[in-house]
Structures are given as structure tokens and as C-alpha cells.
């Protein structure tokens, strides 16, 4: 009897075995659930580092250079001596003008005494009025001569001071372009050295006027919220893709468009205490230009490209079947693609396991653990580690 019933018992187990086999064939895939949230719209733009101030050192008097007082490539302060021109001709000029001033003062004293005597005689009607007027005029001429000689002395002393060429600004001095024994000429075109101020330092970058117009329209339509100027963050990405640790601030946006490139120039200012940023360096400037209050973003690997070059994602439906969904992507920021069309809140987007299924297959979705880690800011991670 048992032998007769064995086929029947085996037939009863077939549906359960088939269901178990079907369940075992459903592959595990990692998904993220779409959650709109506020995100800053960051633009990455090409730029160049520029010094805050540049000063070309030039002589203000002519003469022979007798001393160079700086080390090339060193840091100097405003007022530090850089070169010294032979001061002896200027010292002689100071002595000559001081002697002329003393002579003018003596003449003034004599004219003052003469004017006093003539005024006394004129008051006693012993001297005609014309003589009194001449004495007064001579006194005023002597006073004017003294003032002129004082100006000559001041000019001579100023030239003597200019014989020591000093740094006009703080910064890094470059190569010495003249040496001892060279003849320099007052206000000549060639400079003696160049000083560049590197802390803080500028980053000049450009953005197309098309993007700026799109940004303006997004603000007007309410798709983006403006960022207060004092809260706008600007960062630098260096040539090795490392982010410069010190944030900067946006100074201005140029009021004109380059007719040849259609670009608008912007400038950011960054602290540079270690002199890591040097003039002429190529950098990529990351600037927050607005806040999308309900932005949808998915991990970079979730976006697939179809044969037509369009963007698409695999979405797990409520019945756990996979469907292809076309999307329109925006910018890529911190490993996340911004999606402007094609997804809505609650959609489950496949992130890992693409090789295990095809469109229409049934899968077993699992939450992507790395998605939670990626959504946590570095500051929050550091706080959590400190608490542990």
C-alpha cells in the first residue's frame, strides 16, 4: 500500500518544491529608496590661482646699486630694504640745500630788522611811504625764499631716503633682476624685482552666461532657493582631485561677458597660510549657487546608459519585478547623480546586482547599506566616532 501511495505523495510535494525553486532563483539586489531632500547645487568650474597683490619694484632715483639686501624667493614685509643705491651724491645734495636754507634764514633776519627800522622811521614821518613799502616787500621775499629752501631740503632728504629701495607690500619676492654695480635710472620701465602677496590668494574662474541665465530663471521660478552671500561656500579641487581644506568666499562676478568665449569671470578668495596655492596653478572651483529643496539624487552606479546614449535606471515595482525607467540627469556631485525627471519619492532604484537579472525578472530587494553611509556628512561621522 505504501508503494502504491508513493507516487501520490510525490505529486503533492511537487508544487512546494517548484515554489521553493522559484524563490531560490530570485536574485538579491541592493536598492535605494528615493527620498527628496534639500541639497546644495554645486558647480565645478575651471580656474587659475592669482596673487592678491603684485608689486614691481622700481627705482625712484638714479644711481649705482651698491647692495642687495634680500634673499630671492623669501618673504618680505612692507618697508624692508631690498636694494641700496650709492647714497653719497644725495648726502652732498642734502648738505648743499641745508646751507642754502641757512643763507636764506640770515637774509630773512636782515630783512626783518630793516623792515622794523623803516617802519619806526615811517611812523615818525622821517621816512617816505615808498621806502616802507620796499622794506615790507623785501621781508616777504625773504620769507618766501626761506620756505623754498626748506622745500629743497625736504626734496634732497627724500631722494636720500629713496636711495634705499624698500618693499612696498608684504609678500614673496622673486628673482633679483639687477646686481651690485648696475646703473638704475629713475622711473625706468624695467623692474628690479617683483613681490607677490600670496596670503590670502585669489582663484579666478569662469562660467558660461547660459548657465547663469538658467540659474537666474530657476531662482525666479522657485525651483531653487538663493544662498545668502555670506553663507555661500567656495572650495578648490587640486590637480590630484584632493579638496583644498580651507574654504573660501566669493568676492564678485564680472559685470560683462567675454565676446569671444561667452564666459563670465568670477573671483574667490582663499586663505593660503602654507603657501600651497601658487599663482598660475590650475584648479577646479566648487561653488554652491543655490539650494534645491526637493532634490532627488541616486548613487552614480545606479545610472545606466542605453544604446541611444540616454540615461535609465532599474526600478523594483511593488510586486518585486524589475522595470526600466528612463530618467533625465543633472549634475554629478559627491558620487550622486541629480535626477530632474523620471523618478518620484518612494521609488526603489537598483544600485548593485545588475548582472543577476534582466528587465521583467522578479528579484529580492535589499537596502543598500552604503547609501546610508554616503548620506551622512563627514562632520557627523566624526562626531559619532568621538562619542563612541
C-alpha positions in Angstrom: 0.0 0.0 0.0 2.8 2.4 0.8 4.4 1.6 -2.5 1.1 2.3 -4.2 0.8 5.7 -2.4 4.4 6.9 -3.1 3.6 8.4 -6.5 0.6 10.3 -4.9 2.8 11.6 -2.1 5.5 12.7 -4.5 2.9 14.5 -6.6 1.8 16.5 -3.5 5.4 17.8 -2.9 5.9 19.0 -6.5 4.1 22.4 -6.1 6.0 23.2 -2.9 9.3 22.2 -4.5 8.6 24.3 -7.5 7.7 27.3 -5.3 10.9 26.8 -3.3 13.0 26.6 -6.5 11.3 29.8 -7.9 12.0 31.6 -4.7 15.6 30.4 -4.7 16.0 31.7 -8.3 15.1 35.3 -7.3 18.4 37.1 -7.0 19.3 39.5 -4.2 19.8 43.1 -5.4 20.7 46.2 -3.5 18.3 49.2 -3.8 17.9 52.7 -2.5 14.6 54.3 -1.8 14.2 57.7 -3.4 13.8 60.4 -0.8 13.6 64.1 -1.9 15.6 66.3 0.3 17.2 69.7 0.3 20.6 69.7 -1.5 23.0 72.5 -2.4 23.6 72.8 -6.2 27.4 72.8 -6.6 29.0 73.8 -9.8 32.6 72.8 -10.6 34.3 75.3 -12.8 37.9 75.6 -14.2 40.0 78.4 -12.7 43.5 79.7 -12.1 45.3 81.0 -9.0 46.2 84.6 -9.0 48.1 86.7 -6.3 46.1 89.1 -4.2 48.6 92.0 -5.0 51.6 92.3 -7.3 54.2 95.0 -7.0 57.0 95.6 -9.4 59.9 97.2 -7.6 61.4 100.2 -9.5 64.0 102.9 -8.5 62.8 106.4 -7.7 66.2 107.9 -8.1 69.1 107.3 -10.5 72.4 105.8 -9.3 74.7 102.8 -8.9 73.4 99.8 -6.9 75.9 99.1 -4.1 74.0 96.4 -2.1 71.2 93.8 -2.5 69.6 93.1 0.9 67.1 90.3 0.3 67.2 86.5 -0.5 65.5 85.6 -3.7 62.2 83.8 -3.1 62.0 84.8 0.6 59.1 86.5 2.3 59.5 90.3 2.9 57.5 92.8 4.9 56.4 96.3 3.7 59.3 98.7 4.4 62.1 96.0 4.3 65.2 97.3 2.4 65.7 95.5 -0.9 68.4 97.5 -2.7 70.7 100.4 -1.7 71.8 102.9 -4.3 75.1 104.8 -3.6 73.9 107.5 -1.2 76.9 109.9 -1.3 75.6 112.1 -4.1 72.3 112.6 -2.2 74.1 113.3 1.1 76.0 116.1 -0.6 72.8 117.4 -2.0 71.3 117.5 1.4 74.2 119.4 2.8 74.1 121.9 -0.1 70.4 122.6 0.4 70.8 123.0 4.1 73.5 125.6 3.6 71.2 127.4 1.2 68.5 127.3 3.8 70.8 128.8 6.4 71.7 131.6 4.0 68.1 132.3 3.3 67.3 132.5 7.0 70.1 135.0 7.5 68.7 137.1 4.7 65.3 136.9 6.3 66.7 138.1 9.7 68.4 141.1 8.0 65.2 141.9 6.0 63.2 141.7 9.2 65.5 144.1 11.1 65.5 146.5 8.1 61.7 146.4 7.9 61.4 147.2 11.6 63.7 150.2 11.4 62.0 151.6 8.3 58.6 151.1 10.0 59.8 153.1 13.1 61.1 156.0 10.9 58.0 156.0 8.9 55.8 156.3 12.0 57.9 159.3 13.0 57.4 160.7 9.4 61.2 160.6 8.9 61.0 158.1 6.1 58.8 158.2 3.0 56.0 155.7 2.5 57.7 154.2 -0.6 60.7 153.1 1.4 58.4 151.4 3.9 56.7 149.5 1.2 60.0 148.4 -0.3 61.1 147.1 3.2 57.9 145.2 3.6 58.2 143.6 0.1 61.9 142.6 0.8 60.8 141.0 4.1 58.1 138.9 2.3 60.5 137.9 -0.4 63.0 136.7 2.3 60.2 134.7 4.0 59.3 133.1 0.7 62.9 132.3 -0.1 63.2 130.5 3.3 60.1 128.4 2.5 61.5 127.5 -0.9 64.9 126.5 0.6 63.0 124.3 3.2 61.3 122.5 0.3 64.7 122.0 -1.4 66.0 120.4 1.8 62.9 118.2 2.1 63.3 117.1 -1.5 67.0 116.3 -1.0 66.3 114.3 2.1 63.5 112.4 0.3 65.9 111.5 -2.5 68.4 110.3 0.1 65.7 108.1 1.6 64.8 106.8 -1.9 68.4 105.7 -2.3 67.3 102.7 -0.1 64.7 100.8 -2.2 62.2 99.2 0.1 59.4 96.6 -0.3 56.1 98.4 -0.9 53.9 95.4 0.2 54.1 92.2 2.2 54.7 89.1 0.1 57.2 86.8 -1.6 60.0 88.5 -3.6 61.0 86.9 -6.8 64.3 86.8 -8.6 66.7 89.8 -8.4 66.8 91.3 -11.8 69.9 93.6 -11.1 73.1 93.1 -9.2 75.6 95.3 -7.4 77.3 97.7 -9.8 74.3 98.1 -12.1 73.2 101.6 -13.1 69.5 102.2 -12.4 67.5 105.1 -13.8 64.6 106.8 -12.1 61.2 105.6 -13.1 62.6 103.2 -15.8 60.3 100.6 -17.3 62.3 97.6 -16.2 61.7 96.5 -12.6 64.3 95.4 -10.1 62.2 92.6 -8.6 58.6 91.5 -8.3 56.7 91.0 -5.0 53.5 88.9 -4.9 51.2 88.7 -1.9 50.0 85.1 -1.6 48.0 85.0 1.7 45.1 85.4 1.1 45.1 84.4 -2.6 42.6 84.7 -5.4 41.1 82.0 -7.6 39.7 83.4 -10.9 37.3 81.1 -12.7 34.7 81.4 -15.5 31.1 80.2 -16.0 29.1 80.4 -19.2 26.4 83.0 -19.4 24.0 80.3 -20.4 24.4 78.6 -17.0 24.0 81.9 -15.2 20.8 82.6 -17.1 19.4 79.1 -16.3 20.3 79.7 -12.6 18.5 83.1 -12.6 15.4 81.6 -14.2 15.4 78.8 -11.6 15.5 81.4 -8.8 12.7 83.3 -10.4 10.5 80.2 -10.8 11.2 78.9 -7.3 12.9 75.7 -8.4 16.0 76.8 -6.4 16.4 78.9 -3.3 19.1 81.6 -3.1 22.0 81.2 -0.8 22.9 84.3 1.3 26.2 85.9 0.1 27.8 85.5 3.5 26.8 81.7 3.6 28.0 80.9 0.0 30.7 78.3 0.1 33.6 78.1 -2.4 36.1 75.2 -2.4 39.0 74.2 -4.5 39.8 70.8 -6.1 43.5 70.4 -6.8 45.3 68.6 -9.7 45.3 65.3 -7.7 41.5 65.6 -7.1 42.1 66.4 -3.4 39.9 69.1 -2.0 41.8 72.1 -0.5 41.0 72.0 3.2 40.3 75.7 3.7 37.0 77.1 2.2 37.0 80.5 0.5 34.4 83.2 -0.2 33.1 84.6 -3.4 34.2 88.2 -4.0 32.4 89.2 -7.2 31.0 88.3 -10.5 32.2 90.3 -13.5 29.5 92.6 -15.0 30.4 91.8 -18.6 30.5 88.8 -20.9 33.6 87.9 -22.9 32.6 88.3 -26.5 34.9 85.6 -27.7 34.1 82.8 -25.2 30.6 83.7 -23.8 32.0 83.4 -20.3 31.7 85.5 -17.2 34.6 85.8 -14.8 34.1 85.2 -11.1 36.7 85.5 -8.3 37.1 83.7 -5.0 39.4 84.5 -2.1 41.1 81.7 -0.1 43.4 81.7 2.9 46.9 80.4 2.0 48.9 80.2 5.2 51.2 77.3 4.0 51.7 78.8 0.5 50.2 75.6 -1.1 48.5 77.7 -3.7 50.8 79.4 -6.2 50.0 81.9 -8.9 49.2 80.2 -12.2 48.1 76.9 -10.8 45.2 75.2 -12.5 42.3 74.4 -10.1 38.7 73.4 -10.2 36.4 75.7 -8.2 33.4 74.1 -6.5 30.8 76.8 -5.7 27.3 76.4 -4.2 25.0 78.5 -6.3 21.6 77.5 -5.0 19.6 75.0 -2.9 17.1 72.6 -4.4 14.6 72.0 -1.6 13.3 68.7 -3.0 16.2 67.3 -5.0 16.2 63.6 -6.0 19.7 62.0 -6.2 20.8 58.4 -6.7 24.3 56.9 -6.4 26.4 57.2 -9.5 26.4 53.5 -10.3 22.6 53.4 -10.4 22.5 55.3 -13.7 22.8 53.2 -16.8 23.3 54.2 -20.4 21.1 52.7 -23.2 22.1 52.2 -26.8 20.8 55.7 -27.7 23.0 57.4 -25.1 20.1 58.2 -22.8 20.1 57.6 -19.0 17.9 55.0 -17.4 17.6 53.1 -14.1 16.2 49.8 -13.0 13.2 50.3 -10.6 11.8 47.5 -8.5 8.0 47.6 -8.6 5.6 46.7 -5.7 5.5 43.0 -7.0 9.3 42.9 -6.9 9.6 42.8 -10.7 12.3 45.0 -12.3 11.3 47.6 -14.8 13.4 50.0 -16.9 12.8 53.7 -16.2 14.2 56.5 -18.4 15.4 59.5 -16.4 17.0 62.9 -17.1 20.1 63.6 -15.1 21.6 66.9 -14.0 25.0 67.3 -12.3 27.2 64.8 -10.6 28.1 65.8 -7.0 29.9 63.7 -4.4 29.1 60.5 -6.2 25.4 61.3 -6.6 23.6 62.0 -9.8 20.8 64.6 -9.5 17.7 63.4 -11.4 15.4 66.1 -12.7 12.8 63.8 -14.4 11.7 60.2 -14.2 11.7 59.3 -10.5 9.5 60.1 -7.6 9.5 59.7 -3.9 9.3 56.0 -2.8 10.8 54.5 -6.0 13.2 51.7 -5.3 16.2 52.0 -7.6 18.7 49.2 -8.1 22.3 50.0 -7.2 24.0 46.7 -7.2 23.4 43.2 -8.7 22.8 44.3 -12.3 24.4 41.1 -13.6 21.9 38.9 -11.8 18.7 39.8 -13.6 17.1 41.2 -16.7 14.2 43.6 -17.1 11.0 41.9 -16.1 12.6 39.4 -13.7 11.5 39.1 -10.1 14.1 39.9 -7.5 14.6 40.2 -3.8 15.3 43.8 -3.0 17.6 44.6 0.0 18.5 48.1 1.3 21.9 49.3 0.2 24.0 49.8 3.3 26.5 52.2 1.7 23.7 54.5 0.8 23.1 55.4 4.4 26.8 55.9 5.0 27.1 58.2 2.0 24.2 60.4 3.1 26.0 61.1 6.4 28.2 64.2 6.3 31.9 63.9 7.3 31.3 66.2 10.3 28.5 63.9 11.5 30.7 60.8 11.2 33.5 62.5 13.2 31.0 63.4 15.9 29.7 59.9 16.1 33.2 58.4 16.3 34.1 60.9 19.1 31.0 59.9 21.1 31.9 56.2 20.7 
